[in-house]
Structures are given as structure tokens and as C-alpha cells.
Amino acid sequence: MKAKSFKKFFASIALSAVLTFATAATAFAATAQLMPVEQSAELSQEQTDTPSVDDSDAQAAGASYLTSQAGIAQITASESSVTVQWTPVTNAAKYAISISPFSSGSYKLLGYFDNSRNKARINKLKAGSAYKVRITALTSSGTSISSRIAGCTTLYSCVTVKTSYASAGGYTFNMNTVNPANSISGYKVIYQSSATHKLITKYYSRPSFTLPLNKNTFYQVRIYPYLLLNNKRYVTTTPTTRYISMGIVLQKAGNTNSTMKVKWNKVAGANNYAVYIKYPGTGSYKKVRTTTSTSFTLTNMTKNVKYGIKVIANKKAGGKTWKSAANAYTMSLSGR
């Protein structure tokens, strides 16, 4: 951040107070400062996710793509089945249906349809798996007239998040890309605030997306992969669920000549708050307290020395503890 803009930014949010303490021998004046600092690798040790993936990740990974020959295509999908449709072939008496794993050329014959049929549903397949389905047109004597192949995929039963983090526009998710890359067309995302309980549904066609969130609340986020076939979305039934919250904004709430108090707004859905301090001469934050209060006082401070502080909201759900994003601040006392 440039010095001029940083100075302006600091002036708009930094809080200071001057308190005078008198004794029989001396008079002391203390000014306390609470200042946000830019995040760095050092200041985000408690965050398990960091930004590292862009929207072109699938292409960059060199992933394979599902393709189909002319006159045949996948038309529906579930987690355990695919349906293919083909254009009827003149003089065909029947059709042989064979299947192969997508990465293999070894086909297994599944059976035959007579020439009145041009659709086949194949069941008992593995979720999140790609296949090649071959339809061979045969004469009544069994001579092959033509053979066409369609790349197909079942729906993924669930997906995994590669990274997620609070960003300027909200909260960004980068999904793990799959192979073949187009075996997932996009993601249906349903998220709900602990404050308003309103359900919001959005669809994203890229593996990276940002949810616009409000502060001071946990959100439940459910992510469903979908496959787009014939302009219809086929959505899996099992979501990947996360609980997320933006970083807590701290405010200064008073100081003495050796202590400083900070406060913050209650986070809807949080069970408690963890306070982390980075003491002078140390390179990392240490958790010093878990509290249900919305304030904290740092004691035994040395004047003219900077202390780091972060407060992280915790939510217990789904058998684990979910953490909010973290905003880092510095605290200091100056005086004479």
C-alpha cells in the first residue's frame, strides 16, 4: 500500500486516547493505537486455505475433455447412470451397446437393442466417473454398418474445495478441478446467513467463484456440482458443506498506561471467540484466550512496542469447529 493512501486509511480507522495518571512523584500520559495491518504469510498461519488457483486451472492442468462423435450424445446423467441417444442408421436391424472406461480402449458388450430404439440407459456405474459408450449399428446378419462413440460421465457425488479465503468482494472458493475437465459443468451454491436465515442460490460455471457476504455472521455454504446436458442442469444430491465468516473488525475501547482494551461486534452463529497475540520478539501468533465475550484487554504492555492481535470467531457444526477469516491488527502504547 502506498504511504499516502496508507496514511489516509490509518487516519480513518485508527483510534487513540490520551489518559493522564498522577502520583505524588510523577505524571504520565499514554496514547494507545489499534491499527490494521496487511495480511501476509506470517499473519495468516491459522488459515488453512490460501489463494492459488485461477479460472483457467482446468486448462492449465492439461485435463482431458469428454467428446462425442456426430450423431450420438449423452442426454441425461445421475450418480450411477448415463443415458445416450443416437441418430437411427438406415438398414440397421439392431444396435450393440458397449462401454469402456474413458481412459481405456477395452470395451465390454452390454447387450443389443432392436432398430425401434435409439436411446440406452446404462446403470450401476460409479459416481464421478467418465466412460466411452459405443453404439454399433448391425444388419440382420450381424454385419457392422457403423460405429459411433460418445464420451459420458456420471454425476460426482460430492466435490472438494482446493482453497477458500476472505477476499475484497466477499469469500472466494477455488474448487479442485476434475479429469475430464468438462465432467463437471459448474456448481450450484446455496448459502444461508445465521443472522437472516435467508437461503440464496447461485450457479457458477467456473471452478473459482466469490460469494458476496455480510460481516458479523456465519454462513452455511452448500456446494453441488452439476452437469449441463441439452441446456438442462443435472445436479448431484450430496453437497459439500462449509461454514464461513468474514474477518472480525476490532475497535479500541480504552487504555491505561499498561493495558489496552479492544471490542468487536457479535458474530451471528458463533459459539465463542479465540484471541491471538503476537508478542514482541516472537514471529508467530499465540492463542491466549477463548471467550464468549466481545471484548479483550491486553495487560502488561510495554510502551512504544507493537503487539499483534487477531480475534477469530468459532462455530461448532457438523462435528468440527469452523473458524472465521482473520484480520490482523497492531496494538501499541506510547507515552512519557
C-alpha positions as a LaTeX table, in Angstrom:
\begin{tabular}{lrrr}
\hline
Residue & $x$ (\AA) & $y$ (\AA) & $z$ (\AA) \\
\hline
Met1 & 0.00 & 0.00 & 0.00 \\
Lys2 & 1.40 & 3.44 & $-0.89$ \\
Ala3 & 2.45 & 5.61 & 2.03 \\
Lys4 & $-0.05$ & 8.37 & 1.25 \\
Ser5 & $-3.06$ & 6.07 & 0.89 \\
Phe6 & $-1.98$ & 4.02 & 3.92 \\
Lys7 & $-1.79$ & 7.19 & 5.98 \\
Lys8 & $-5.29$ & 8.18 & 4.90 \\
Phe9 & $-6.59$ & 4.66 & 5.58 \\
Phe10 & $-4.99$ & 4.64 & 9.03 \\
Ala11 & $-6.43$ & 8.03 & 9.90 \\
Ser12 & $-9.95$ & 6.88 & 9.09 \\
Ile13 & $-9.95$ & 3.90 & 11.45 \\
Ala14 & $-7.14$ & 4.19 & 13.99 \\
Leu15 & $-8.38$ & 5.17 & 17.43 \\
Ser16 & $-6.35$ & 6.93 & 20.07 \\
Ala17 & $-6.88$ & 8.06 & 23.62 \\
Val18 & $-4.79$ & 10.11 & 25.99 \\
Leu19 & $-5.15$ & 9.29 & 29.67 \\
Thr20 & $-3.21$ & 11.11 & 32.41 \\
Phe21 & $-2.17$ & 9.38 & 35.58 \\
Ala22 & $-0.86$ & 11.45 & 38.51 \\
Thr23 & 1.03 & 10.27 & 41.54 \\
Ala24 & 2.82 & 12.19 & 44.29 \\
Ala25 & 6.06 & 11.99 & 42.35 \\
Thr26 & 5.28 & 11.81 & 38.61 \\
Ala27 & 2.70 & 12.45 & 35.88 \\
Phe28 & 2.30 & 10.00 & 32.98 \\
Ala29 & 0.44 & 10.36 & 29.65 \\
Ala30 & $-0.36$ & 7.28 & 27.49 \\
Thr31 & $-1.71$ & 7.11 & 23.94 \\
Ala32 & $-2.92$ & 3.78 & 22.59 \\
Gln33 & $-3.15$ & 2.81 & 18.95 \\
Leu34 & $-5.02$ & $-0.02$ & 17.23 \\
Met35 & $-4.05$ & $-0.29$ & 13.60 \\
Pro36 & $-5.00$ & $-2.87$ & 10.95 \\
Val37 & $-2.07$ & $-4.40$ & 9.11 \\
Glu38 & $-1.92$ & $-6.00$ & 5.69 \\
Gln39 & $-2.14$ & $-9.78$ & 5.66 \\
Ser40 & 1.00 & $-11.74$ & 4.90 \\
Ala41 & 2.08 & $-15.37$ & 5.07 \\
Glu42 & 3.21 & $-14.69$ & 8.61 \\
Leu43 & $-0.12$ & $-13.21$ & 9.64 \\
Ser44 & $-2.33$ & $-15.98$ & 8.27 \\
Gln45 & $-0.91$ & $-19.05$ & 9.92 \\
Glu46 & $-4.29$ & $-20.07$ & 11.36 \\
Gln47 & $-5.88$ & $-20.01$ & 7.89 \\
Thr48 & $-5.70$ & $-23.39$ & 6.17 \\
Asp49 & $-6.63$ & $-22.01$ & 2.74 \\
Thr50 & $-4.72$ & $-19.50$ & 0.64 \\
Pro51 & $-5.45$ & $-18.13$ & $-2.85$ \\
Ser52 & $-3.62$ & $-20.07$ & $-5.54$ \\
Val53 & $-5.99$ & $-21.07$ & $-8.33$ \\
Asp54 & $-7.42$ & $-19.02$ & $-11.19$ \\
Asp55 & $-10.34$ & $-19.65$ & $-13.51$ \\
Ser56 & $-8.16$ & $-21.31$ & $-16.16$ \\
Asp57 & $-6.94$ & $-24.01$ & $-13.79$ \\
Ala58 & $-8.58$ & $-26.85$ & $-15.70$ \\
Gln59 & $-6.94$ & $-25.84$ & $-18.96$ \\
Ala60 & $-3.60$ & $-25.26$ & $-17.27$ \\
Ala61 & $-3.72$ & $-28.74$ & $-15.79$ \\
Gly62 & $-3.86$ & $-30.24$ & $-19.28$ \\
Ala63 & $-7.03$ & $-32.17$ & $-18.42$ \\
Ser64 & $-8.76$ & $-34.37$ & $-20.99$ \\
Tyr65 & $-12.17$ & $-33.45$ & $-22.34$ \\
Leu66 & $-15.28$ & $-35.52$ & $-22.99$ \\
Thr67 & $-16.06$ & $-35.57$ & $-26.70$ \\
Ser68 & $-18.66$ & $-37.37$ & $-28.80$ \\
Gln69 & $-18.80$ & $-38.27$ & $-32.48$ \\
Ala70 & $-21.53$ & $-36.88$ & $-34.73$ \\
Gly71 & $-24.94$ & $-38.49$ & $-34.35$ \\
Ile72 & $-24.54$ & $-39.63$ & $-30.74$ \\
Ala73 & $-24.55$ & $-37.83$ & $-27.37$ \\
Gln74 & $-25.15$ & $-38.23$ & $-23.67$ \\
Ile75 & $-28.56$ & $-36.79$ & $-22.80$ \\
Thr76 & $-29.05$ & $-37.47$ & $-19.04$ \\
Ala77 & $-26.94$ & $-38.34$ & $-16.01$ \\
Ser78 & $-27.23$ & $-39.44$ & $-12.40$ \\
Glu79 & $-24.65$ & $-40.53$ & $-9.85$ \\
Ser80 & $-24.94$ & $-44.13$ & $-11.05$ \\
Ser81 & $-26.16$ & $-43.95$ & $-14.67$ \\
Val82 & $-25.79$ & $-42.31$ & $-18.06$ \\
Thr83 & $-28.23$ & $-42.17$ & $-20.97$ \\
Val84 & $-27.10$ & $-41.87$ & $-24.58$ \\
Gln85 & $-29.14$ & $-41.13$ & $-27.69$ \\
Trp86 & $-28.14$ & $-41.68$ & $-31.29$ \\
Thr87 & $-29.44$ & $-40.94$ & $-34.76$ \\
Pro88 & $-31.04$ & $-44.05$ & $-36.32$ \\
Val89 & $-28.99$ & $-45.74$ & $-39.04$ \\
Thr90 & $-30.64$ & $-46.75$ & $-42.32$ \\
Asn91 & $-30.82$ & $-50.53$ & $-42.83$ \\
Ala92 & $-29.80$ & $-51.23$ & $-39.23$ \\
Ala93 & $-31.61$ & $-54.22$ & $-37.72$ \\
Lys94 & $-30.21$ & $-53.79$ & $-34.23$ \\
Tyr95 & $-27.65$ & $-51.89$ & $-32.18$ \\
Ala96 & $-24.88$ & $-53.27$ & $-29.97$ \\
Ile97 & $-24.17$ & $-51.24$ & $-26.82$ \\
Ser98 & $-20.64$ & $-51.43$ & $-25.37$ \\
Ile99 & $-18.88$ & $-49.45$ & $-22.65$ \\
Ser100 & $-15.29$ & $-48.67$ & $-21.69$ \\
Pro101 & $-13.59$ & $-46.59$ & $-19.01$ \\
Phe102 & $-12.76$ & $-43.20$ & $-20.51$ \\
Ser103 & $-9.01$ & $-43.77$ & $-20.33$ \\
Ser104 & $-9.20$ & $-47.28$ & $-21.80$ \\
Gly105 & $-9.89$ & $-48.76$ & $-25.22$ \\
Ser106 & $-11.18$ & $-52.09$ & $-23.92$ \\
Tyr107 & $-14.96$ & $-52.27$ & $-24.42$ \\
Lys108 & $-17.44$ & $-54.58$ & $-22.70$ \\
Leu109 & $-20.57$ & $-55.61$ & $-24.61$ \\
Leu110 & $-23.68$ & $-54.82$ & $-22.56$ \\
Gly111 & $-26.40$ & $-56.02$ & $-24.96$ \\
Tyr112 & $-28.49$ & $-55.27$ & $-28.03$ \\
Phe113 & $-31.46$ & $-53.06$ & $-28.92$ \\
Asp114 & $-33.66$ & $-53.55$ & $-31.97$ \\
Asn115 & $-33.97$ & $-50.84$ & $-34.59$ \\
Ser116 & $-37.04$ & $-49.31$ & $-32.92$ \\
Arg117 & $-34.85$ & $-47.94$ & $-30.13$ \\
Asn118 & $-32.33$ & $-45.10$ & $-30.26$ \\
Lys119 & $-31.75$ & $-44.48$ & $-26.56$ \\
Ala120 & $-29.94$ & $-46.53$ & $-23.95$ \\
Arg121 & $-29.65$ & $-46.02$ & $-20.21$ \\
Ile122 & $-26.68$ & $-47.70$ & $-18.57$ \\
Asn123 & $-26.99$ & $-48.29$ & $-14.82$ \\
Lys124 & $-24.80$ & $-49.47$ & $-11.93$ \\
Leu125 & $-21.94$ & $-47.11$ & $-12.79$ \\
Lys126 & $-19.53$ & $-45.43$ & $-10.39$ \\
Ala127 & $-20.22$ & $-41.83$ & $-9.33$ \\
Gly128 & $-17.92$ & $-39.16$ & $-10.72$ \\
Ser129 & $-16.54$ & $-41.44$ & $-13.43$ \\
Ala130 & $-16.13$ & $-40.96$ & $-17.17$ \\
Tyr131 & $-16.86$ & $-43.60$ & $-19.78$ \\
Lys132 & $-16.95$ & $-44.14$ & $-23.52$ \\
Val133 & $-20.18$ & $-45.66$ & $-24.80$ \\
Arg134 & $-20.05$ & $-47.24$ & $-28.25$ \\
Ile135 & $-23.17$ & $-47.87$ & $-30.35$ \\
Thr136 & $-22.62$ & $-50.21$ & $-33.31$ \\
Ala137 & $-25.31$ & $-50.50$ & $-35.98$ \\
Leu138 & $-25.69$ & $-54.07$ & $-37.28$ \\
Thr139 & $-27.56$ & $-55.70$ & $-40.16$ \\
Ser140 & $-29.83$ & $-58.67$ & $-39.56$ \\
Ser141 & $-26.90$ & $-60.94$ & $-40.36$ \\
Gly142 & $-24.71$ & $-59.21$ & $-37.77$ \\
Thr143 & $-22.56$ & $-57.18$ & $-40.16$ \\
Ser144 & $-21.45$ & $-53.83$ & $-38.79$ \\
Ile145 & $-22.72$ & $-50.82$ & $-40.70$ \\
Ser146 & $-21.33$ & $-48.07$ & $-38.49$ \\
Ser147 & $-19.96$ & $-47.47$ & $-35.04$ \\
Arg148 & $-20.17$ & $-44.25$ & $-33.01$ \\
Ile149 & $-18.71$ & $-43.32$ & $-29.62$ \\
Ala150 & $-19.94$ & $-40.85$ & $-27.00$ \\
Gly151 & $-17.92$ & $-39.58$ & $-24.07$ \\
Cys152 & $-20.14$ & $-39.80$ & $-20.97$ \\
Thr153 & $-19.87$ & $-39.11$ & $-17.26$ \\
Thr154 & $-21.88$ & $-39.85$ & $-14.16$ \\
Leu155 & $-22.51$ & $-37.09$ & $-11.63$ \\
Tyr156 & $-19.99$ & $-36.54$ & $-8.87$ \\
Ser157 & $-21.47$ & $-37.49$ & $-5.51$ \\
Cys158 & $-19.51$ & $-34.60$ & $-3.94$ \\
Val159 & $-16.63$ & $-32.29$ & $-4.70$ \\
Thr160 & $-13.70$ & $-30.90$ & $-2.72$ \\
Val161 & $-12.58$ & $-27.34$ & $-2.12$ \\
Lys162 & $-8.95$ & $-26.67$ & $-3.01$ \\
Thr163 & $-8.70$ & $-23.27$ & $-1.32$ \\
Ser164 & $-11.09$ & $-20.73$ & 0.20 \\
Tyr165 & $-10.44$ & $-17.32$ & 1.73 \\
Ala166 & $-12.00$ & $-13.94$ & 2.53 \\
Ser167 & $-11.44$ & $-11.50$ & $-0.32$ \\
Ala168 & $-12.32$ & $-7.92$ & $-1.19$ \\
Gly169 & $-15.59$ & $-8.95$ & $-2.84$ \\
Gly170 & $-16.67$ & $-11.50$ & $-0.25$ \\
Tyr171 & $-15.49$ & $-15.08$ & 0.20 \\
Thr172 & $-13.73$ & $-16.89$ & $-2.65$ \\
Phe173 & $-13.79$ & $-20.63$ & $-3.32$ \\
Asn174 & $-11.42$ & $-22.46$ & $-5.64$ \\
Met175 & $-12.64$ & $-25.96$ & $-6.37$ \\
Asn176 & $-10.42$ & $-28.92$ & $-7.14$ \\
Thr177 & $-10.61$ & $-29.46$ & $-10.89$ \\
Val178 & $-11.53$ & $-32.86$ & $-12.27$ \\
Asn179 & $-10.44$ & $-35.02$ & $-15.17$ \\
Pro180 & $-12.02$ & $-34.94$ & $-17.72$ \\
Ala181 & $-12.37$ & $-31.22$ & $-17.12$ \\
Asn182 & $-15.89$ & $-30.93$ & $-18.53$ \\
Ser183 & $-17.31$ & $-33.82$ & $-16.50$ \\
Ile184 & $-18.44$ & $-31.03$ & $-14.18$ \\
Ser185 & $-20.10$ & $-28.11$ & $-15.99$ \\
Gly186 & $-20.44$ & $-25.90$ & $-12.94$ \\
Tyr187 & $-21.60$ & $-25.55$ & $-9.35$ \\
Lys188 & $-24.93$ & $-24.86$ & $-7.69$ \\
Val189 & $-24.25$ & $-22.97$ & $-4.46$ \\
Ile190 & $-26.84$ & $-22.49$ & $-1.71$ \\
Tyr191 & $-25.79$ & $-20.33$ & 1.22 \\
Gln192 & $-27.60$ & $-19.06$ & 4.32 \\
Ser193 & $-26.74$ & $-16.42$ & 6.89 \\
Ser194 & $-27.00$ & $-17.24$ & 10.60 \\
Ala195 & $-28.37$ & $-13.71$ & 11.05 \\
Thr196 & $-31.20$ & $-13.61$ & 8.49 \\
His197 & $-31.61$ & $-17.34$ & 7.68 \\
Lys198 & $-32.44$ & $-16.38$ & 4.08 \\
Leu199 & $-31.48$ & $-19.02$ & 1.51 \\
Ile200 & $-29.64$ & $-17.71$ & $-1.54$ \\
Thr201 & $-28.97$ & $-19.88$ & $-4.61$ \\
Lys202 & $-26.38$ & $-19.09$ & $-7.26$ \\
Tyr203 & $-24.92$ & $-21.00$ & $-10.22$ \\
Tyr204 & $-21.29$ & $-20.76$ & $-11.29$ \\
Ser205 & $-19.78$ & $-22.21$ & $-14.45$ \\
Arg206 & $-16.13$ & $-21.83$ & $-13.40$ \\
Pro207 & $-14.14$ & $-23.65$ & $-10.71$ \\
Ser208 & $-13.44$ & $-20.35$ & $-8.96$ \\
Phe209 & $-16.21$ & $-18.11$ & $-7.60$ \\
Thr210 & $-16.80$ & $-15.46$ & $-4.94$ \\
Leu211 & $-19.85$ & $-15.26$ & $-2.68$ \\
Pro212 & $-20.90$ & $-11.74$ & $-1.61$ \\
Leu213 & $-21.23$ & $-11.94$ & 2.19 \\
Asn214 & $-22.16$ & $-9.60$ & 5.01 \\
Lys215 & $-19.89$ & $-9.21$ & 8.01 \\
Asn216 & $-20.57$ & $-10.37$ & 11.57 \\
Thr217 & $-22.33$ & $-13.61$ & 10.66 \\
Phe218 & $-21.51$ & $-17.21$ & 9.87 \\
Tyr219 & $-22.88$ & $-18.66$ & 6.65 \\
Gln220 & $-23.65$ & $-22.25$ & 5.85 \\
Val221 & $-22.48$ & $-22.90$ & 2.29 \\
Arg222 & $-23.56$ & $-25.99$ & 0.33 \\
Ile223 & $-21.85$ & $-26.69$ & $-2.99$ \\
Tyr224 & $-23.34$ & $-29.12$ & $-5.54$ \\
Pro225 & $-21.62$ & $-29.97$ & $-8.83$ \\
Tyr226 & $-23.82$ & $-30.13$ & $-11.91$ \\
Leu227 & $-23.58$ & $-31.39$ & $-15.47$ \\
Leu228 & $-25.19$ & $-29.41$ & $-18.30$ \\
Leu229 & $-26.80$ & $-31.60$ & $-20.97$ \\
Asn230 & $-29.21$ & $-30.29$ & $-23.62$ \\
Asn231 & $-29.44$ & $-26.99$ & $-21.71$ \\
Lys232 & $-30.61$ & $-28.79$ & $-18.56$ \\
Arg233 & $-28.65$ & $-28.96$ & $-15.31$ \\
Tyr234 & $-28.29$ & $-32.36$ & $-13.69$ \\
Val235 & $-27.35$ & $-31.65$ & $-10.08$ \\
Thr236 & $-25.88$ & $-34.11$ & $-7.61$ \\
Thr237 & $-27.83$ & $-34.84$ & $-4.43$ \\
Thr238 & $-24.91$ & $-34.63$ & $-1.97$ \\
Pro239 & $-23.44$ & $-31.20$ & $-1.10$ \\
Thr240 & $-20.01$ & $-30.21$ & 0.08 \\
Thr241 & $-20.78$ & $-28.12$ & 3.19 \\
Arg242 & $-18.71$ & $-25.35$ & 4.73 \\
Tyr243 & $-19.34$ & $-22.73$ & 7.44 \\
Ile244 & $-17.61$ & $-19.44$ & 6.74 \\
Ser245 & $-17.47$ & $-15.90$ & 8.10 \\
Met246 & $-15.67$ & $-12.72$ & 7.18 \\
Gly247 & $-12.91$ & $-11.40$ & 9.45 \\
Ile248 & $-13.75$ & $-9.62$ & 12.70 \\
Val249 & $-13.22$ & $-5.84$ & 12.77 \\
Leu250 & $-11.65$ & $-4.68$ & 16.03 \\
Gln251 & $-12.22$ & $-1.32$ & 17.72 \\
Lys252 & $-10.24$ & 0.25 & 20.53 \\
Ala253 & $-12.26$ & 0.54 & 23.76 \\
Gly254 & $-9.86$ & 2.27 & 26.16 \\
Asn255 & $-6.40$ & 2.03 & 27.66 \\
Thr256 & $-4.28$ & 2.67 & 30.73 \\
Asn257 & $-0.53$ & 3.13 & 30.96 \\
Ser258 & $-0.01$ & $-0.64$ & 30.66 \\
Thr259 & $-3.20$ & $-2.11$ & 29.20 \\
Met260 & $-5.38$ & $-1.77$ & 26.14 \\
Lys261 & $-8.94$ & $-2.96$ & 25.59 \\
Val262 & $-10.45$ & $-3.88$ & 22.21 \\
Lys263 & $-14.04$ & $-4.78$ & 21.33 \\
Trp264 & $-15.92$ & $-6.20$ & 18.36 \\
Asn265 & $-19.45$ & $-6.86$ & 17.17 \\
Lys266 & $-21.13$ & $-10.15$ & 17.97 \\
Val267 & $-20.87$ & $-12.67$ & 15.13 \\
Ala268 & $-24.20$ & $-14.40$ & 14.49 \\
Gly269 & $-23.84$ & $-18.17$ & 14.75 \\
Ala270 & $-20.51$ & $-18.07$ & 16.63 \\
Asn271 & $-20.08$ & $-20.16$ & 19.77 \\
Asn272 & $-17.03$ & $-18.30$ & 21.02 \\
Tyr273 & $-14.00$ & $-16.24$ & 20.01 \\
Ala274 & $-10.30$ & $-17.08$ & 20.06 \\
Val275 & $-7.85$ & $-14.23$ & 20.78 \\
Tyr276 & $-4.34$ & $-14.47$ & 19.32 \\
Ile277 & $-1.43$ & $-12.23$ & 20.31 \\
Lys278 & 1.96 & $-11.83$ & 18.68 \\
Tyr279 & 4.31 & $-10.65$ & 21.41 \\
Pro280 & 7.40 & $-8.51$ & 20.75 \\
Gly281 & 10.36 & $-10.58$ & 19.67 \\
Thr282 & 8.25 & $-13.54$ & 18.50 \\
Gly283 & 7.46 & $-14.46$ & 14.93 \\
Ser284 & 4.04 & $-16.03$ & 15.32 \\
Tyr285 & 0.68 & $-15.56$ & 16.99 \\
Lys286 & $-0.18$ & $-17.42$ & 20.19 \\
Lys287 & $-3.73$ & $-18.15$ & 21.31 \\
Val288 & $-4.13$ & $-16.53$ & 24.71 \\
Arg289 & $-7.86$ & $-16.86$ & 25.37 \\
Thr290 & $-11.11$ & $-18.41$ & 24.18 \\
Thr291 & $-14.08$ & $-16.33$ & 25.29 \\
Thr292 & $-17.78$ & $-15.74$ & 24.73 \\
Ser293 & $-17.27$ & $-12.05$ & 25.46 \\
Thr294 & $-16.98$ & $-9.46$ & 22.69 \\
Ser295 & $-14.05$ & $-7.63$ & 24.26 \\
Phe296 & $-10.50$ & $-8.35$ & 25.38 \\
Thr297 & $-7.90$ & $-6.45$ & 27.42 \\
Leu298 & $-4.20$ & $-6.95$ & 26.80 \\
Thr299 & $-2.24$ & $-6.37$ & 30.01 \\
Asn300 & 1.39 & $-5.76$ & 30.98 \\
Met301 & 2.12 & $-3.88$ & 27.78 \\
Thr302 & 5.43 & $-2.10$ & 27.30 \\
Lys303 & 5.21 & 1.45 & 25.97 \\
Asn304 & 6.33 & 2.18 & 22.41 \\
Val305 & 6.27 & $-1.51$ & 21.48 \\
Lys306 & 3.95 & $-3.07$ & 18.91 \\
Tyr307 & 1.84 & $-6.15$ & 19.67 \\
Gly308 & $-0.07$ & $-8.11$ & 17.04 \\
Ile309 & $-3.67$ & $-9.15$ & 17.69 \\
Lys310 & $-6.28$ & $-11.21$ & 15.86 \\
Val311 & $-9.70$ & $-12.35$ & 17.03 \\
Ile312 & $-11.26$ & $-15.34$ & 15.27 \\
Ala313 & $-14.88$ & $-16.44$ & 15.65 \\
Asn314 & $-15.52$ & $-20.17$ & 16.14 \\
Lys315 & $-18.62$ & $-22.14$ & 15.19 \\
Lys316 & $-19.26$ & $-25.78$ & 16.08 \\
Ala317 & $-21.18$ & $-27.65$ & 13.40 \\
Gly318 & $-21.00$ & $-30.99$ & 11.66 \\
Gly319 & $-18.70$ & $-32.47$ & 14.28 \\
Lys320 & $-15.95$ & $-29.89$ & 13.86 \\
Thr321 & $-15.07$ & $-26.30$ & 14.71 \\
Trp322 & $-15.18$ & $-23.80$ & 11.84 \\
Lys323 & $-13.18$ & $-20.59$ & 12.01 \\
Ser324 & $-13.88$ & $-17.15$ & 10.60 \\
Ala325 & $-11.36$ & $-15.36$ & 8.44 \\
Ala326 & $-8.73$ & $-13.39$ & 10.37 \\
Asn327 & $-7.97$ & $-9.66$ & 10.34 \\
Ala328 & $-4.61$ & $-8.72$ & 11.85 \\
Tyr329 & $-4.03$ & $-5.53$ & 13.86 \\
Thr330 & $-1.19$ & $-3.96$ & 15.80 \\
Met331 & $-1.59$ & $-2.54$ & 19.31 \\
Ser332 & 0.80 & $-0.08$ & 20.93 \\
Leu333 & 1.07 & 2.34 & 23.83 \\
Ser334 & 3.16 & 5.46 & 23.63 \\
Gly335 & 3.80 & 7.92 & 26.39 \\
Arg336 & 6.36 & 9.58 & 28.61 \\
\hline
\end{tabular}
